[in-house]
Amino acid sequence: MTIKEFARLCGCNPQTLRYYDHVGLLKPVKVDQWSGYRFYEEDQAFTFVKIKNLQKAGFTIEEIKALLDQDDHVIYMAFDAKITEAERRLQEIKHIQKLYQTEMKQIQEKIHEVREKVLQSMRQYDPSDEFGISAAQYSEIIENVNLFFEKLSERLPKEVSYDEFSDGDTAYEETEYLDLLNNPNYTTVYEKHGWAHVKDFFDKFGELEDGIEYALVFRVDRRKGIYNEAFGNTILGIFMARDPEMKRCFTCSTGDSQDGQNHFWLLKRK
């Protein structure tokens, strides 16, 4: 039988038979050396049925090859094993489905906890001397931070990151571990040392580029450092007010100075 006739018998198209030939599942009994035409025997239709059904059941090519010479009893047992595997996988997916709901609720609760902690620390902090901003301006910054967390909650079904705001000691330690000042992926674009207040230099490092990730690194006198969390989040809140469309990404690392002086670095990811 020609390939077209055999394809008609099997209820498939010739391209499928050419593919089975290519991967070594069903070879023609003869290939004309001059024309390249493939020829099949009727009995090969039984092999085709085996291949088609094993393939539909999810068996790999190698698994199918190993089963082609087996009798129906062995093939039925293979189907049983595949069914058992599929049932196990189905139960696993159902378990994941339940975990998904639980974990989404946990993330929601985590965001609420972080939000309350951040806002509480900011409300207890007086930024007037450090940043030179009024109480009204600071209230607006706090509201921007609050709105950020609301947007974060809305993004829950998508990708969620807690890196934008520090979360007490844990986030502080993680940022320290990253050692941004010695991270080869960042380059310094501005630095200031020996300053008294952030307001002395905060507007002096030029226009920032859109679509760039920046890191603000502060190493400050211990007396200033006791407010590390509110200090860092106030800085990020100021940048959010300046960049309401969030065209830039910021992270802030605050820590104690080793020499009693105040230090600042503005880093840009390469």
Contacts in CASP RR format, 6 or more apart in sequence:
PFRMAT RR
TARGET T0000
AUTHOR 0000-0000-0000
METHOD contacts of the structure
MODEL  1
MTIKEFARLCGCNPQTLRYYDHVGLLKPVKVDQWSGYRFYEEDQAFTFVK
IKNLQKAGFTIEEIKALLDQDDHVIYMAFDAKITEAERRLQEIKHIQKLY
QTEMKQIQEKIHEVREKVLQSMRQYDPSDEFGISAAQYSEIIENVNLFFE
KLSERLPKEVSYDEFSDGDTAYEETEYLDLLNNPNYTTVYEKHGWAHVKD
FFDKFGELEDGIEYALVFRVDRRKGIYNEAFGNTILGIFMARDPEMKRCF
TCSTGDSQDGQNHFWLLKRK
1 9 0 8 1.000
1 39 0 8 1.000
1 40 0 8 1.000
1 41 0 8 1.000
1 42 0 8 1.000
2 37 0 8 1.000
2 38 0 8 1.000
2 39 0 8 1.000
2 40 0 8 1.000
3 14 0 8 1.000
3 17 0 8 1.000
3 18 0 8 1.000
3 28 0 8 1.000
3 37 0 8 1.000
3 38 0 8 1.000
3 39 0 8 1.000
3 40 0 8 1.000
4 14 0 8 1.000
5 40 0 8 1.000
6 17 0 8 1.000
6 40 0 8 1.000
6 44 0 8 1.000
6 45 0 8 1.000
7 13 0 8 1.000
7 14 0 8 1.000
7 16 0 8 1.000
7 17 0 8 1.000
9 42 0 8 1.000
9 45 0 8 1.000
10 17 0 8 1.000
10 45 0 8 1.000
10 48 0 8 1.000
10 49 0 8 1.000
10 52 0 8 1.000
12 48 0 8 1.000
12 52 0 8 1.000
17 26 0 8 1.000
17 28 0 8 1.000
17 38 0 8 1.000
17 40 0 8 1.000
17 48 0 8 1.000
18 38 0 8 1.000
20 26 0 8 1.000
20 48 0 8 1.000
20 51 0 8 1.000
21 27 0 8 1.000
21 28 0 8 1.000
21 38 0 8 1.000
23 61 0 8 1.000
24 65 0 8 1.000
25 51 0 8 1.000
25 61 0 8 1.000
25 64 0 8 1.000
25 65 0 8 1.000
25 68 0 8 1.000
26 44 0 8 1.000
26 47 0 8 1.000
26 48 0 8 1.000
26 51 0 8 1.000
28 38 0 8 1.000
28 39 0 8 1.000
28 40 0 8 1.000
29 39 0 8 1.000
29 40 0 8 1.000
29 41 0 8 1.000
29 44 0 8 1.000
30 38 0 8 1.000
30 39 0 8 1.000
31 37 0 8 1.000
31 38 0 8 1.000
31 39 0 8 1.000
32 39 0 8 1.000
47 68 0 8 1.000
50 64 0 8 1.000
50 67 0 8 1.000
50 68 0 8 1.000
50 75 0 8 1.000
51 64 0 8 1.000
51 68 0 8 1.000
54 63 0 8 1.000
54 64 0 8 1.000
54 67 0 8 1.000
54 75 0 8 1.000
54 78 0 8 1.000
55 64 0 8 1.000
57 79 0 8 1.000
57 82 0 8 1.000
58 82 0 8 1.000
59 67 0 8 1.000
59 78 0 8 1.000
59 82 0 8 1.000
63 78 0 8 1.000
67 74 0 8 1.000
67 75 0 8 1.000
67 78 0 8 1.000
70 78 0 8 1.000
104 156 0 8 1.000
107 156 0 8 1.000
107 160 0 8 1.000
108 153 0 8 1.000
108 156 0 8 1.000
110 162 0 8 1.000
111 149 0 8 1.000
111 152 0 8 1.000
111 153 0 8 1.000
111 156 0 8 1.000
111 160 0 8 1.000
111 162 0 8 1.000
114 149 0 8 1.000
114 162 0 8 1.000
114 165 0 8 1.000
114 167 0 8 1.000
115 146 0 8 1.000
115 149 0 8 1.000
117 167 0 8 1.000
117 168 0 8 1.000
117 229 0 8 1.000
118 145 0 8 1.000
118 149 0 8 1.000
118 165 0 8 1.000
118 167 0 8 1.000
118 229 0 8 1.000
118 233 0 8 1.000
119 142 0 8 1.000
119 145 0 8 1.000
119 146 0 8 1.000
121 227 0 8 1.000
121 229 0 8 1.000
121 230 0 8 1.000
121 233 0 8 1.000
122 141 0 8 1.000
122 142 0 8 1.000
122 145 0 8 1.000
122 230 0 8 1.000
122 233 0 8 1.000
122 234 0 8 1.000
123 142 0 8 1.000
124 230 0 8 1.000
125 227 0 8 1.000
125 230 0 8 1.000
125 231 0 8 1.000
125 234 0 8 1.000
127 133 0 8 1.000
127 138 0 8 1.000
127 234 0 8 1.000
128 134 0 8 1.000
128 135 0 8 1.000
128 138 0 8 1.000
129 197 0 8 1.000
130 197 0 8 1.000
130 198 0 8 1.000
130 199 0 8 1.000
130 224 0 8 1.000
130 231 0 8 1.000
130 234 0 8 1.000
131 197 0 8 1.000
131 198 0 8 1.000
131 199 0 8 1.000
131 202 0 8 1.000
131 234 0 8 1.000
131 238 0 8 1.000
132 197 0 8 1.000
132 199 0 8 1.000
133 141 0 8 1.000
133 238 0 8 1.000
138 234 0 8 1.000
140 241 0 8 1.000
141 234 0 8 1.000
141 237 0 8 1.000
141 238 0 8 1.000
141 240 0 8 1.000
141 241 0 8 1.000
144 237 0 8 1.000
144 240 0 8 1.000
144 241 0 8 1.000
144 244 0 8 1.000
145 165 0 8 1.000
145 233 0 8 1.000
145 236 0 8 1.000
145 237 0 8 1.000
145 240 0 8 1.000
148 164 0 8 1.000
148 165 0 8 1.000
148 237 0 8 1.000
148 240 0 8 1.000
152 160 0 8 1.000
152 164 0 8 1.000
162 171 0 8 1.000
163 251 0 8 1.000
164 236 0 8 1.000
164 250 0 8 1.000
164 251 0 8 1.000
165 171 0 8 1.000
165 233 0 8 1.000
165 236 0 8 1.000
166 172 0 8 1.000
166 175 0 8 1.000
166 228 0 8 1.000
166 229 0 8 1.000
166 232 0 8 1.000
166 233 0 8 1.000
166 252 0 8 1.000
166 254 0 8 1.000
168 229 0 8 1.000
172 228 0 8 1.000
172 229 0 8 1.000
172 254 0 8 1.000
172 255 0 8 1.000
175 251 0 8 1.000
175 253 0 8 1.000
176 253 0 8 1.000
176 255 0 8 1.000
178 253 0 8 1.000
180 186 0 8 1.000
180 215 0 8 1.000
180 217 0 8 1.000
180 253 0 8 1.000
180 265 0 8 1.000
180 267 0 8 1.000
181 217 0 8 1.000
181 265 0 8 1.000
181 267 0 8 1.000
183 267 0 8 1.000
185 269 0 8 1.000
185 270 0 8 1.000
186 215 0 8 1.000
186 267 0 8 1.000
186 268 0 8 1.000
186 269 0 8 1.000
186 270 0 8 1.000
187 267 0 8 1.000
187 268 0 8 1.000
187 270 0 8 1.000
188 265 0 8 1.000
188 266 0 8 1.000
188 267 0 8 1.000
188 268 0 8 1.000
189 205 0 8 1.000
189 266 0 8 1.000
189 267 0 8 1.000
189 268 0 8 1.000
190 204 0 8 1.000
190 205 0 8 1.000
190 206 0 8 1.000
190 265 0 8 1.000
190 266 0 8 1.000
191 263 0 8 1.000
191 264 0 8 1.000
191 265 0 8 1.000
191 266 0 8 1.000
192 200 0 8 1.000
192 201 0 8 1.000
192 204 0 8 1.000
192 263 0 8 1.000
192 264 0 8 1.000
193 261 0 8 1.000
193 262 0 8 1.000
193 263 0 8 1.000
193 264 0 8 1.000
194 261 0 8 1.000
194 262 0 8 1.000
194 263 0 8 1.000
195 201 0 8 1.000
195 262 0 8 1.000
195 264 0 8 1.000
196 262 0 8 1.000
198 235 0 8 1.000
198 264 0 8 1.000
201 264 0 8 1.000
202 238 0 8 1.000
205 266 0 8 1.000
208 214 0 8 1.000
208 248 0 8 1.000
209 248 0 8 1.000
209 268 0 8 1.000
210 247 0 8 1.000
210 248 0 8 1.000
211 247 0 8 1.000
211 248 0 8 1.000
211 249 0 8 1.000
212 248 0 8 1.000
212 249 0 8 1.000
212 268 0 8 1.000
212 269 0 8 1.000
213 248 0 8 1.000
213 249 0 8 1.000
213 250 0 8 1.000
213 251 0 8 1.000
213 268 0 8 1.000
213 269 0 8 1.000
214 248 0 8 1.000
214 249 0 8 1.000
214 250 0 8 1.000
214 251 0 8 1.000
214 266 0 8 1.000
214 267 0 8 1.000
214 268 0 8 1.000
214 269 0 8 1.000
215 250 0 8 1.000
215 251 0 8 1.000
215 252 0 8 1.000
215 253 0 8 1.000
215 265 0 8 1.000
215 266 0 8 1.000
215 267 0 8 1.000
215 268 0 8 1.000
215 269 0 8 1.000
216 232 0 8 1.000
216 235 0 8 1.000
216 236 0 8 1.000
216 250 0 8 1.000
216 251 0 8 1.000
216 252 0 8 1.000
216 253 0 8 1.000
216 264 0 8 1.000
216 265 0 8 1.000
216 266 0 8 1.000
216 267 0 8 1.000
217 252 0 8 1.000
217 253 0 8 1.000
217 264 0 8 1.000
217 265 0 8 1.000
217 266 0 8 1.000
217 267 0 8 1.000
218 231 0 8 1.000
218 232 0 8 1.000
218 235 0 8 1.000
218 252 0 8 1.000
218 253 0 8 1.000
218 254 0 8 1.000
218 255 0 8 1.000
218 262 0 8 1.000
218 263 0 8 1.000
218 264 0 8 1.000
219 254 0 8 1.000
219 255 0 8 1.000
219 256 0 8 1.000
219 257 0 8 1.000
219 258 0 8 1.000
219 262 0 8 1.000
219 263 0 8 1.000
219 264 0 8 1.000
220 231 0 8 1.000
220 254 0 8 1.000
220 255 0 8 1.000
220 256 0 8 1.000
220 257 0 8 1.000
220 262 0 8 1.000
220 263 0 8 1.000
221 256 0 8 1.000
221 257 0 8 1.000
221 260 0 8 1.000
221 261 0 8 1.000
221 262 0 8 1.000
222 256 0 8 1.000
222 257 0 8 1.000
222 260 0 8 1.000
224 231 0 8 1.000
224 262 0 8 1.000
225 231 0 8 1.000
225 254 0 8 1.000
225 255 0 8 1.000
225 256 0 8 1.000
228 254 0 8 1.000
228 255 0 8 1.000
229 254 0 8 1.000
231 254 0 8 1.000
232 252 0 8 1.000
232 254 0 8 1.000
233 252 0 8 1.000
235 252 0 8 1.000
236 250 0 8 1.000
236 252 0 8 1.000
239 248 0 8 1.000
239 250 0 8 1.000
240 246 0 8 1.000
257 263 0 8 1.000
END
